[in-house]
Structures are given as structure tokens and as C-alpha cells.
Amino acid sequence: MLPSRLLAADEPPAATIIKGSAASPFLLLCDHASNRIPRRLGTLGLSNHDRERHIAWDIGAAVVTRLMADTLGATAILQNYSRLVIDCNRPISAADSIVEVSEYVAILDNRALPEAERELRQAEVFHPYHARIQAEISLRRDQKAPTALVSLHSFTPVFKGERRNLHIGVLYNRDNRIAHPLMNFLRRAGDLHVGDNEPYALSDESDYTLPVHGEQRGLPHVEIEVRQDLISDGEGQRKWAQLLTQALVTTWQGIESQKNEIS
């Protein structure tokens, strides 16, 4: 019989909240901020090395998110458990919601999970994280504060043997209000290879956070993917946090200016 709880009383909740000011339009999200695994799940059958790899989390993304939140005075919500426990940026019906193999690595303890175990991970990690995002959006709506969702991720320089030369990817689906001017800023900012829906494309099938909280609610949004080797240390994290902060502020000023011209 499965235990009735996944997380022990002394373990972190599904989300960490960095509260900012409603004066900042940005709500920063980090779906894969941590490689933490609930104590009850042990190591999921993985080595220490594999638990430190990209298969477990988005390396560098959490620090960049925190630095940006501090500079922008923005609220940030960071998810506290490994994507190998449950991926909070996938629909729970998706095959890779709880992966059994990731980048050729078998996640042994995720194989043939009982439905009750899947539901436990959904109930204590996935749903509370997204409920916290929804609560923050609702609060901002009640305060009549404009809201732009920015989801921060990182990607590997090499994926399944293929080198990626991109420095940064800007992802969007049907709403490009932030994505297009953001890409233009980054391309003018220096010798950067900026991906337009690369190395991934945002979609309803492969993503959850922005399609649900952004697109379905009509909120402007964008997903940003930075190559991991560029944000693997403090210097790189500070550099990219500063660049992305400047890019977002300039982009938002342009959006607001256009709205004022129309009105």
C-alpha cells in the first residue's frame, strides 16, 4: 500500500515565492528550478552524476531567475522538485509527464508506476505549483496590475551527440507580443545566435505553463531558453540576468508605447 503523502513535513513545498512589487509587470516562472527529489523517492534509481545533469533540472535557470527578480522588483515563482519526479511544464496526460527514459538514461523507479503514485506526485507537486501561479495572477488582476509572464529555462550545449550553436532561444506559440521585439533587442545587443522557437517550439501539446496561464488567459508571455554553459557560473549568471532584464524592460516599454499611441 502506498503512503498517503509524498512530501514530509520538513520538506519544501512545491513552489518558492519571491514576492516583488505589483509595480513590475513581470511575473517570472521557473518550472525546472531544482533537482531535489522527495526523500520518500530516494534517488529514483539514478547516480549522483545523473541527478546533477540537465535531465533532472535546468542548470543555472533558478539563479538567473532570482537575479532578475531582484533587479526588476518582480515576483518570481520557482518549482522546488526535479522534473524527473513530475514535469511541471507538461500536461499530466503527456507521455513525458513522468519520464521513464530521458536522454538515453533509464529512470528506473519511474517505470510501471501505479496510478496512485502518479496522482500523489500530481497532487503534491504539479497542482500546488500551478495553483500558486494562478493565485498570483488572480491577485494581480484584482490589483489591476498588468501582467507579463516570463518562463525561464536552460538547454544543453550538446543534445544526443549534436552540438547546439544557439546562445539563447525565444519561444512562443500564437502570441508573439513579447517574443518578436525581445528577439530583435537580443540580436542588436551583440554577437548572439538567437533562436526563433529554437531549440524547442512552444506548443499546447509539449508545454503547459505558458499555454495555460498565458495564452488561455490572454496574458502576454514568453519562454526564454539560455544555453547552460553560458550560465553555469556566477559571472555568466549575472551577465545574462542583466542582459535579459534590459531586454524585457525595453521590450515592455515598446509595447506600452504602442498601446498609448493607439489609444
N, C-alpha and C positions, 0 to 999 in steps of 0.2 A: 504494500500500500504506500502511495506517495505521501510525503509530508504535506501539510496544509499550507506551508509558507515556503517561499523561495529565499527571501532576504531575511537575515537575522536582525534582531532589534538594534544591534550596534553597527550594522552595515549602512552605507549611504542610501538615500532614496534614489529613485530613478533619475532625477534631474537636480542639477545645481543651478541656482538662480543668482545672477549678478544683477542687482537692481540698479538701474540708471534713472535718468530723468525722462519724463514724458516729453520734454522739450526736444529730445533727439527723436527723429522719425524712425530710426533704425532699431529693429529687433533682431539680434544676432542669434543664430542657431548653430549648434554643433552636434550633429547626430552621432558621430563616432569619436567622441572626445576621449574615451578611456578604453583601456584593455583589461579593466577589472572584471573578474569572474566571481559570482557569488560563492561564498565559502562552501555551500552545500554541493556545488557542482565540481568542486576540486579543480582540476586543470583541464577538464573536458578531454582528457587523454592526450594533451599536447605537451611538447617540450617547452622549457623556458624560452628557448630561441624562437619557436614559432609563436608563442604568446606575445613576443615583442615585435613581431612583424606586422606589415600592413593588413594581413588577413584578420588581425584582431582589432585594429583601430586605425584612425587617420593620424599618423605621426605628425606632430607639430601643430595640428589644427587647433587644439584646445588653447595652447599658449597664444597663438595669433589671435584667436577669438577674444581672449581675456585682455590682451594689449589693446585691441581695437575698441572694446567696450569701455576701457578706461579712458582712452583718448576722446572717444565720441560722447562720453557720458551716456552711453546706451545700455539698455537691458540686454543681457545675454542669458541663454538657456543652454546648458551643456548636459548631454546624456552621459550617465555615470557607469555604464556597463558595456562590455565588449560586444561588438557586432556579432560575435560568434555565439553569444547567449541568445540574442534575437536582434535582427537588424531593424532598427527603428526608422530606417528610410526605405522600407519595403512594405507593400501591403501584406497583411498577415496571411493572405491566401497565396502569396507568391512562393514558388518553389525554393527560392533562396532566402526566405524569411528566417529560417533556422537552417543554416547550410550543413551539409554532410561532407562536402569536399570544397575546399577553397584554394585556388591556385595550386592544384595538384596535391594539396595536403588534406589527408583524411581527418575529419573532426570526429574521432571515434565515438565519443559519448553523445553525439547528436544523432547517431544512426538509430533508426527504428524507434523514435521517441513515442511513448504513449501520448494519446491526445490530452490527457490530464496534465502532463508535463508541459506540453506546448501552451496550454491555456494558462498555466501558472506563470510562465515567462511573459505571456501577453499581459496578464492581469497585474503583474508587479513591476514590469519594466516598460513595455511598449505603451500601454494605455495611460499610465500615470505621466509619462514624459509628454505625450501628445495632449493630455488634459491640461498640463501646466502651460503649454504653448497656447492652447485655446483660452485659458483663463487670462493670460497676459494680453492677448488680442482683444478679448471682451472688455478688460479694464481700460485699455487704450481707447476703445470705441466709446465707452461711457464717458471718458475724459475728453472726447472729441479730439484726440491726438492723432495726427496722420501716422500711418504705419507702413514701413517698407521692410519686408522680410529678407534677410541675407543669411544664407546657409553656407557654412564654411567647411570645406573638405580638403584632403590632400590625396595625391596619386603617386604611384611608384614610378621612378625613372625607367625601370625595366619591367615589362609585364609579359610573363610566359615567354621569355627569351627575346622579346622585341624591345629595342630602346625607344623611348619617347623623348623627342626633342622639344616638346612644348615646355614653356615655363609655367604657364597658367592657362586654365580653361574657364570660360564663362558659359554657364549652362542656363537654358530657358526652354520653354515649350511654346505656348501660344502667346505669352505676354513678354514682349521684349522692351518694355518701357525703361527698365534699368539696364538690361544686358547690352543693348546696342551702344548707348553712349558710354557705358563703362568700358566696353572693348575699345572704343575709339580713344578714350583717355589713356588706357594702358598701352596702346600701340604708339601713341605720341610720347609716352613717358620715357622711352629708352629702347634699347635693342632687345625687345622682348618678343618671343614667339607666343602669340596669344591665340588660343583655340576657340573657335566659334562652335559650341556644342561638341567640343573635344576635350579630353579623351573619351568622354561619355556624352550621350544626348539625354536630356531630361524628357521623361515621358510618364504618362499615367500608369503604365504597366511596370516600369522599372523603378519608380520613385514614389514616395508617399508624402514626405513633409511639405514640400512646396506645392504639389498638385492639390493637396487637401487644404492646407492652411493659407496658401496664397491664391492659387488660381480659382478654386471653388468659391472663395470669398471676395474675389475681385481686388485683392491687395497687390500692389507692385512687389516684385520679388526677383531674386536672382540666386543662383548657386555658383559659388566660386571654388575652383579646384586649383591648388598650388602644388607644384611638384615637390615631393617630400625632401629631396636632398637640399632644396633651397631653404627649407625651414626646419632643418634638423638640429640647429644650434641656436643659441640666444641671439647672436648677431643677425642671422638670417631671419629669425622670427621678428625681431624689431624692425628690420628693414622692410619686410613685406607687410607687416602690420601698418607701418607708416604709409607705404605706398597705397595700400588698399583703403586706408582711412581717407587719404587725399582724393582717391578716385571716387569713393562713394559720396563724399561731401560735394565735390564738383559736379558729379552726375545729378545729385538731388537738387542742387541749386539750378541746374539747367532745366530739370523737369518742372520745378516750381515757377521758374521764369516763363516757360512756355504756357503754363496754366494761367498765369497772370495776364499774359498778352492776349490769350483767347477770351478771358473774362472782361 
